[in-house]
């Protein structure tokens, strides 16, 4: 009997030693600590994603799903003897979380795979991003620094591979996921949490990040980044029948004897026009232009930009096409053949002027794609830009086409707000105050261009001036708050102002679209017979076709490089 007990005891000890060998408790404890670091980072990010806080139910869901993905990554600690990789992983997650925070504060959305491909677009714009940093963003790298010190202090501890510890970590993580998935399936009706959520489920990246953690969001976008490069070769079919309403005879020659000056006013929202703050006009120069006897004013122009933001506005107005569903056209398809207003008008000279480096939104490549002759790209103020445009008008051979972009009212509105003559009290929210002052500053700068055109009768009689916002900047929640402060109706529109001596003064408060600008300009330049009519409506011709599937058709045309094919026929 004593022998049997001794044998059983030795057998149990052998099992325990085997389990201990394959479990590697040191690795498991180290991995648990690493999982805690990752978990705290993710919870902090979720807290910033929902600044108003969340209840017990949401908190329990967040806890489980963040423990799940933090645990999955940390479980790999059990498979190694070296822990230096955990430092790299922690800092990579920091970069991802801080980058998403900055993008969220700027565009009210999270980073996606196409943003990762457009890193080069950041050249020259870091100064406008730095103000979006908050002190809480430092908590991410600080936690990683603490973890680095822990790894250094424990560098002499001998770690062993533990398959069992890895398996336990994975199983615990999957249990957390199962609990969260059951909750999501019950409350949200989501049966496939790994569907392409922002296309098929249409819940959006913020929803996905809240329900599947920022780590899963990173993994998903890396997967999309790889699949994007693969799927670019899958070209859609374009039916001649669905395109026939938008095409004229390809062989019809067009040209124009009129000048075109197109101004893309950065982030100009419609409510700034004719509005006053403390009895001062926000846009006195534009207000004066609107009251001219030769100005058409459309107060509610619906922006149709997507991920390309300002570059999408250029695309829409220059080519009469709408942006693709994913990514920015200027980055994905710079070598495409595009129709354009410049090609239709055939001016003596054409030029794009932007206050950023040419690498921003790949402006160097897109200048040629839109058929402009030359590009001026330099980081300058709107005042300096207005002076350069005035000189170009004096020196260019007519007819000419000029497209100019402003910059002062680019978020976070801090660079030129103090240059405004509009002085506001401290009772206004900072962002609203700076935005209004920046818009006022740019408006004063544009006054020089407007005055130059109107004071020269020969120039005025031969020039079409178009001024519009490239996109909006505030969220619906922001507008609801600011609307109460200023007692102004605020919606997600940009204004469209067209000055042309061929026109009679008219104001239109009906909703129009950005795609309508292209065919309207073709009409004013007497280029209505140009082969590509655009997917919008000619605002001067109510018989022009309106297409309800404009986004889908444009996506097909751009991804298939359709215009290169018909030009070769």
ABEGO torsion letter per residue (X at the ends): XAAAAAAAAAAAAAAAAAAAAAAGAAAAAAAAAAAAAAAAAAAAAAAAABAAEBBAAAAAAAAAAAAAAAAAAAAAAAABABAAAAAAAAAAAAAAAAAAAAAAAAAGBBBBAAAAAAAAAABGAAAAAAAABBAAAAAAAAAAAAAAAAAAAAAABBBBBBAAAAAAAAAAAAAAAAAAAAAAAAAAGBABAABBAAAAAGAEAAAAAAAAEAAAAAAAAAAAAAAAAAAAABBBBBBAAAAAAABBBAABBBBBABBBBBBBBBGBBAAABGBBBGGBBABAAAAAAAABAABBBBABBBBABBAAEAAAAAAAAAAGBBBBABEBAAAAAAABBBBBAAAAAGBABBBBBBABBAABGGAAAAAAAAGBABBBBBBBBAAAAAAAAAAAAAABBOBBBBBBBBAAABOAGAAAAAABABBBBAABBAAAAAAAAAAAAAAAAAAAAAAAAAABAAAAAABBBBBBBABBABBAAAAAAAAAAAGBBBBBBBBBBBBBAABBBBBBABBBBAAAAAAAAAAAAGAAABABAEABBBAABAABBBBAAAAAAAAAAAAAGAAAAAAAX
